[in-house]
Amino acid sequence: MIVPFGHVIVLAGALFLLGITCAVCRRNLIMVVLGVEIMLNAASIIFLAGALRWFSMEGQVFVLMVLAIAATEVAIGLALIVYAYRRTGSVDPINFNCLNEQPTGSQLAGFIRE
């Protein structure tokens, strides 16, 4: 491995912290999804570094699985964001407290028809 293992861990840790910061501090759902993506990429870097250090293929297999999960997460997350934007007209996460409100009879009937 050309780059020392410790440097790779520091890089992945910094990326993970940036992802957490992006997911927690932003007020836009798209940026929250982007923060989760950055965290998954940081985990992939650690898996690859471990695979290169210990000469095993398991880390590379995990990276492929993480990439597949990340692609699925983005597709489903963006679909939910589009649905939420159509429903509320905003992508601000504070506007999505629909679990706190009690649905009325007409809202339940509309939900059942959809």
N, CA and C atoms as a LAMMPS dump frame, in Angstrom:
ITEM: TIMESTEP
0
ITEM: NUMBER OF ATOMS
342
ITEM: BOX BOUNDS ff ff ff
-5.0000000000000000e+02 5.0000000000000000e+02
-5.0000000000000000e+02 5.0000000000000000e+02
-5.0000000000000000e+02 5.0000000000000000e+02
ITEM: ATOMS id mol type element x y z
1 1 1 N 0.855 -1.173 0
2 1 2 C 0 0 0
3 1 3 C 0.899 1.234 0
4 2 1 N 0.689 2.124 -0.937
5 2 2 C 1.544 3.291 -1.075
6 2 3 C 1.255 4.317 0.025
7 3 1 N -0.002 4.559 0.295
8 3 2 C -0.392 5.516 1.334
9 3 3 C -0.435 4.764 2.672
10 4 1 N 0.142 5.314 3.727
11 4 2 C 0.107 4.632 5.027
12 4 3 C -1.328 4.424 5.523
13 5 1 N -1.514 3.3 6.204
14 5 2 C -2.85 2.914 6.68
15 5 3 C -3.436 3.967 7.62
16 6 1 N -2.608 4.563 8.454
17 6 2 C -3.087 5.596 9.378
18 6 3 C -3.633 6.815 8.65
19 7 1 N -3.002 7.179 7.546
20 7 2 C -3.495 8.331 6.781
21 7 3 C -4.857 8.046 6.154
22 8 1 N -5.047 6.812 5.712
23 8 2 C -6.337 6.445 5.132
24 8 3 C -7.426 6.486 6.197
25 9 1 N -7.11 6.029 7.399
26 9 2 C -8.095 6.059 8.491
27 9 3 C -8.439 7.506 8.856
28 10 1 N -7.439 8.382 8.873
29 10 2 C -7.709 9.796 9.165
30 10 3 C -8.595 10.404 8.084
31 11 1 N -8.318 10.087 6.817
32 11 2 C -9.146 10.592 5.716
33 11 3 C -10.584 10.105 5.841
34 12 1 N -10.75 8.817 6.104
35 12 2 C -12.098 8.266 6.234
36 12 3 C -12.819 8.849 7.451
37 13 1 N -12.095 9.046 8.532
38 13 2 C -12.711 9.661 9.714
39 13 3 C -13.148 11.086 9.455
40 14 1 N -12.317 11.844 8.736
41 14 2 C -12.691 13.217 8.399
42 14 3 C -13.91 13.243 7.483
43 15 1 N -13.944 12.334 6.505
44 15 2 C -15.115 12.253 5.631
45 15 3 C -16.369 11.883 6.414
46 16 1 N -16.215 10.938 7.345
47 16 2 C -17.369 10.532 8.145
48 16 3 C -17.882 11.695 8.997
49 17 1 N -16.969 12.455 9.592
50 17 2 C -17.386 13.616 10.385
51 17 3 C -18.064 14.674 9.505
52 18 1 N -17.549 14.874 8.297
53 18 2 C -18.209 15.805 7.374
54 18 3 C -19.61 15.328 7.018
55 19 1 N -19.755 14.019 6.83
56 19 2 C -21.072 13.465 6.531
57 19 3 C -22.044 13.644 7.686
58 20 1 N -21.566 13.405 8.91
59 20 2 C -22.429 13.607 10.078
60 20 3 C -22.822 15.068 10.2
61 21 1 N -21.855 15.958 9.991
62 21 2 C -22.143 17.397 10.066
63 21 3 C -23.172 17.803 9.022
64 22 1 N -23.014 17.288 7.82
65 22 2 C -23.948 17.617 6.744
66 22 3 C -25.343 17.069 7.046
67 23 1 N -25.419 15.852 7.573
68 23 2 C -26.719 15.243 7.843
69 23 3 C -27.437 15.896 9.021
70 24 1 N -26.683 16.378 10.004
71 24 2 C -27.308 16.92 11.214
72 24 3 C -27.6 18.414 11.095
73 25 1 N -26.688 19.162 10.513
74 25 2 C -26.789 20.629 10.544
75 25 3 C -27.576 21.229 9.392
76 26 1 N -27.782 20.509 8.317
77 26 2 C -28.476 21.088 7.169
78 26 3 C -29.975 21.065 7.381
79 27 1 N -30.655 21.983 6.727
80 27 2 C -32.102 22.075 6.836
81 27 3 C -32.765 21.742 5.504
82 28 1 N -32.139 20.887 4.734
83 28 2 C -32.644 20.504 3.44
84 28 3 C -32.539 18.98 3.344
85 29 1 N -33.609 18.318 2.957
86 29 2 C -33.602 16.862 2.935
87 29 3 C -32.605 16.298 1.936
88 30 1 N -32.382 16.995 0.839
89 30 2 C -31.427 16.518 -0.152
90 30 3 C -30.024 16.525 0.446
91 31 1 N -29.696 17.526 1.225
92 31 2 C -28.379 17.586 1.853
93 31 3 C -28.235 16.521 2.946
94 32 1 N -29.325 16.168 3.607
95 32 2 C -29.277 15.086 4.597
96 32 3 C -28.948 13.766 3.895
97 33 1 N -29.59 13.504 2.756
98 33 2 C -29.297 12.294 1.991
99 33 3 C -27.846 12.316 1.506
100 34 1 N -27.359 13.473 1.096
101 34 2 C -25.97 13.602 0.664
102 34 3 C -25.009 13.314 1.82
103 35 1 N -25.346 13.757 3.02
104 35 2 C -24.523 13.467 4.191
105 35 3 C -24.451 11.976 4.484
106 36 1 N -25.558 11.279 4.338
107 36 2 C -25.558 9.826 4.535
108 36 3 C -24.689 9.159 3.478
109 37 1 N -24.744 9.654 2.251
110 37 2 C -23.894 9.118 1.187
111 37 3 C -22.413 9.303 1.515
112 38 1 N -22.056 10.452 2.027
113 38 2 C -20.653 10.701 2.385
114 38 3 C -20.215 9.745 3.49
115 39 1 N -21.096 9.486 4.46
116 39 2 C -20.752 8.542 5.527
117 39 3 C -20.56 7.129 4.979
118 40 1 N -21.405 6.713 4.035
119 40 2 C -21.245 5.395 3.433
120 40 3 C -19.944 5.295 2.634
121 41 1 N -19.574 6.378 1.953
122 41 2 C -18.31 6.376 1.212
123 41 3 C -17.11 6.303 2.153
124 42 1 N -17.203 6.949 3.305
125 42 2 C -16.117 6.853 4.287
126 42 3 C -15.967 5.42 4.787
127 43 1 N -17.084 4.744 5.013
128 43 2 C -17.011 3.337 5.425
129 43 3 C -16.403 2.483 4.315
130 44 1 N -16.707 2.802 3.07
131 44 2 C -16.134 2.061 1.947
132 44 3 C -14.621 2.247 1.877
133 45 1 N -14.16 3.448 2.152
134 45 2 C -12.714 3.688 2.144
135 45 3 C -12.023 2.843 3.212
136 46 1 N -12.633 2.742 4.38
137 46 2 C -12.052 1.91 5.446
138 46 3 C -12.025 0.44 5.028
139 47 1 N -13.104 -0.041 4.42
140 47 2 C -13.13 -1.43 3.96
141 47 3 C -12.034 -1.693 2.932
142 48 1 N -11.868 -0.763 1.991
143 48 2 C -10.827 -0.939 0.979
144 48 3 C -9.434 -0.897 1.589
145 49 1 N -9.209 -0.002 2.514
146 49 2 C -7.897 0.081 3.156
147 49 3 C -7.594 -1.203 3.925
148 50 1 N -8.581 -1.724 4.613
149 50 2 C -8.38 -2.988 5.331
150 50 3 C -8.119 -4.143 4.389
151 51 1 N -8.815 -4.155 3.264
152 51 2 C -8.603 -5.225 2.289
153 51 3 C -7.204 -5.15 1.699
154 52 1 N -6.71 -3.939 1.454
155 52 2 C -5.361 -3.806 0.907
156 52 3 C -4.288 -4.118 1.947
157 53 1 N -4.554 -3.78 3.173
158 53 2 C -3.541 -4.011 4.209
159 53 3 C -3.392 -5.497 4.533
160 54 1 N -4.543 -6.202 4.645
161 54 2 C -4.494 -7.598 5.053
162 54 3 C -4.647 -8.561 3.878
163 55 1 N -4.555 -8.056 2.661
164 55 2 C -4.579 -8.875 1.448
165 55 3 C -5.773 -9.825 1.409
166 56 1 N -6.964 -9.285 1.628
167 56 2 C -8.176 -10.102 1.579
168 56 3 C -9.189 -9.443 0.652
169 57 1 N -10.047 -10.252 0.089
170 57 2 C -11.042 -9.744 -0.854
171 57 3 C -12.355 -9.36 -0.162
172 58 1 N -12.512 -9.706 1.105
173 58 2 C -13.777 -9.443 1.785
174 58 3 C -14.096 -7.953 1.841
175 59 1 N -13.096 -7.127 2.041
176 59 2 C -13.327 -5.685 2.09
177 59 3 C -13.847 -5.148 0.779
178 60 1 N -13.319 -5.672 -0.322
179 60 2 C -13.79 -5.221 -1.629
180 60 3 C -15.212 -5.687 -1.902
181 61 1 N -15.563 -6.874 -1.426
182 61 2 C -16.937 -7.361 -1.573
183 61 3 C -17.89 -6.485 -0.764
184 62 1 N -17.483 -6.1 0.438
185 62 2 C -18.317 -5.216 1.252
186 62 3 C -18.491 -3.856 0.584
187 63 1 N -17.451 -3.371 -0.084
188 63 2 C -17.565 -2.093 -0.782
189 63 3 C -18.598 -2.184 -1.89
190 64 1 N -18.609 -3.282 -2.628
191 64 2 C -19.623 -3.452 -3.672
192 64 3 C -21.028 -3.479 -3.083
193 65 1 N -21.172 -4.137 -1.93
194 65 2 C -22.494 -4.159 -1.281
195 65 3 C -22.882 -2.772 -0.779
196 66 1 N -21.919 -2.037 -0.226
197 66 2 C -22.205 -0.684 0.254
198 66 3 C -22.609 0.212 -0.907
199 67 1 N -21.949 0.084 -2.047
200 67 2 C -22.319 0.886 -3.216
201 67 3 C -23.719 0.547 -3.712
202 68 1 N -24.067 -0.733 -3.696
203 68 2 C -25.421 -1.119 -4.105
204 68 3 C -26.46 -0.577 -3.132
205 69 1 N -26.171 -0.665 -1.846
206 69 2 C -27.101 -0.135 -0.843
207 69 3 C -27.209 1.381 -0.965
208 70 1 N -26.094 2.048 -1.231
209 70 2 C -26.107 3.503 -1.368
210 70 3 C -26.932 3.934 -2.581
211 71 1 N -26.8 3.213 -3.684
212 71 2 C -27.589 3.553 -4.874
213 71 3 C -29.079 3.348 -4.611
214 72 1 N -29.414 2.276 -3.921
215 72 2 C -30.818 2.033 -3.579
216 72 3 C -31.337 3.097 -2.624
217 73 1 N -30.506 3.453 -1.652
218 73 2 C -30.914 4.47 -0.67
219 73 3 C -31.163 5.813 -1.347
220 74 1 N -30.339 6.169 -2.309
221 74 2 C -30.526 7.442 -3.015
222 74 3 C -31.815 7.416 -3.819
223 75 1 N -32.066 6.319 -4.51
224 75 2 C -33.284 6.237 -5.325
225 75 3 C -34.543 6.334 -4.46
226 76 1 N -34.576 5.577 -3.386
227 76 2 C -35.744 5.604 -2.508
228 76 3 C -35.84 6.938 -1.782
229 77 1 N -34.699 7.461 -1.313
230 77 2 C -34.702 8.745 -0.609
231 77 3 C -35.181 9.889 -1.487
232 78 1 N -34.714 9.941 -2.721
233 78 2 C -35.164 11.015 -3.614
234 78 3 C -36.635 10.875 -3.965
235 79 1 N -37.116 9.633 -4.104
236 79 2 C -38.546 9.441 -4.353
237 79 3 C -39.37 9.937 -3.167
238 80 1 N -38.914 9.657 -1.949
239 80 2 C -39.621 10.152 -0.764
240 80 3 C -39.552 11.671 -0.666
241 81 1 N -38.42 12.255 -1.051
242 81 2 C -38.287 13.71 -1.008
243 81 3 C -39.231 14.363 -2.015
244 82 1 N -39.331 13.782 -3.215
245 82 2 C -40.251 14.326 -4.222
246 82 3 C -41.691 14.225 -3.724
247 83 1 N -42.043 13.086 -3.11
248 83 2 C -43.395 12.936 -2.568
249 83 3 C -43.652 13.955 -1.454
250 84 1 N -42.68 14.127 -0.563
251 84 2 C -42.849 15.078 0.54
252 84 3 C -42.939 16.509 0.016
253 85 1 N -42.167 16.831 -1.03
254 85 2 C -42.229 18.178 -1.596
255 85 3 C -43.59 18.427 -2.236
256 86 1 N -44.117 17.443 -2.92
257 86 2 C -45.451 17.607 -3.52
258 86 3 C -46.53 17.744 -2.447
259 87 1 N -46.326 17.073 -1.329
260 87 2 C -47.332 17.106 -0.268
261 87 3 C -47.289 18.413 0.517
262 88 1 N -46.075 18.918 0.827
263 88 2 C -45.97 20.093 1.686
264 88 3 C -45.47 21.335 0.962
265 89 1 N -44.833 21.178 -0.19
266 89 2 C -44.297 22.328 -0.91
267 89 3 C -42.966 22.807 -0.378
268 90 1 N -42.292 21.993 0.432
269 90 2 C -41.022 22.385 1.021
270 90 3 C -40.154 21.143 1.208
271 91 1 N -38.836 21.349 1.239
272 91 2 C -37.932 20.25 1.559
273 91 3 C -37.235 20.486 2.894
274 92 1 N -37.821 21.33 3.733
275 92 2 C -37.293 21.598 5.066
276 92 3 C -37.722 20.462 5.999
277 93 1 N -36.8 19.766 6.656
278 93 2 C -37.17 18.627 7.5
279 93 3 C -38.075 18.993 8.668
280 94 1 N -38.074 20.246 9.083
281 94 2 C -38.922 20.641 10.207
282 94 3 C -40.404 20.562 9.83
283 95 1 N -40.727 20.708 8.559
284 95 2 C -42.125 20.663 8.121
285 95 3 C -42.701 19.257 8.12
286 96 1 N -41.905 18.251 8.362
287 96 2 C -42.374 16.878 8.266
288 96 3 C -42.566 16.26 9.641
289 97 1 N -43.5 16.782 10.373
290 97 2 C -43.852 16.214 11.668
291 97 3 C -45.232 15.591 11.585
292 98 1 N -45.498 14.889 10.498
293 98 2 C -46.825 14.332 10.274
294 98 3 C -47.158 13.217 11.26
295 99 1 N -46.189 12.687 11.995
296 99 2 C -46.493 11.673 12.996
297 99 3 C -47.107 12.285 14.247
298 100 1 N -46.956 13.598 14.423
299 100 2 C -47.493 14.257 15.605
300 100 3 C -48.969 14.601 15.469
301 101 1 N -49.449 14.781 14.265
302 101 2 C -50.829 15.221 14.082
303 101 3 C -51.759 14.022 13.947
304 102 1 N -52.95 14.174 14.466
305 102 2 C -53.946 13.128 14.388
306 102 3 C -54.724 13.271 13.083
307 103 1 N -54.779 12.222 12.259
308 103 2 C -55.518 12.337 11
309 103 3 C -57.021 12.371 11.244
310 104 1 N -57.706 13.136 10.417
311 104 2 C -59.166 13.201 10.492
312 104 3 C -59.75 12.104 9.618
313 105 1 N -61.041 11.968 9.665
314 105 2 C -61.714 10.941 8.865
315 105 3 C -61.523 11.145 7.375
316 106 1 N -61.569 12.403 6.911
317 106 2 C -61.399 12.645 5.479
318 106 3 C -59.966 12.353 5.035
319 107 1 N -58.986 12.621 5.896
320 107 2 C -57.602 12.306 5.543
321 107 3 C -57.395 10.802 5.47
322 108 1 N -58.022 10.072 6.376
323 108 2 C -57.893 8.619 6.339
324 108 3 C -58.565 8.043 5.1
325 109 1 N -59.707 8.591 4.734
326 109 2 C -60.397 8.105 3.536
327 109 3 C -59.562 8.399 2.293
328 110 1 N -58.907 9.551 2.235
329 110 2 C -58.05 9.889 1.093
330 110 3 C -56.832 8.988 1.041
331 111 1 N -56.309 8.629 2.192
332 111 2 C -55.142 7.763 2.233
333 111 3 C -55.493 6.361 1.771
334 112 1 N -56.67 5.883 2.153
335 112 2 C -57.076 4.533 1.787
336 112 3 C -57.327 4.451 0.281
337 113 1 N -57.863 5.507 -0.325
338 113 2 C -58.127 5.495 -1.77
339 113 3 C -56.854 5.512 -2.574
340 114 1 N -55.785 6.126 -2.055
341 114 2 C -54.526 6.203 -2.81
342 114 3 C -53.907 4.862 -2.819
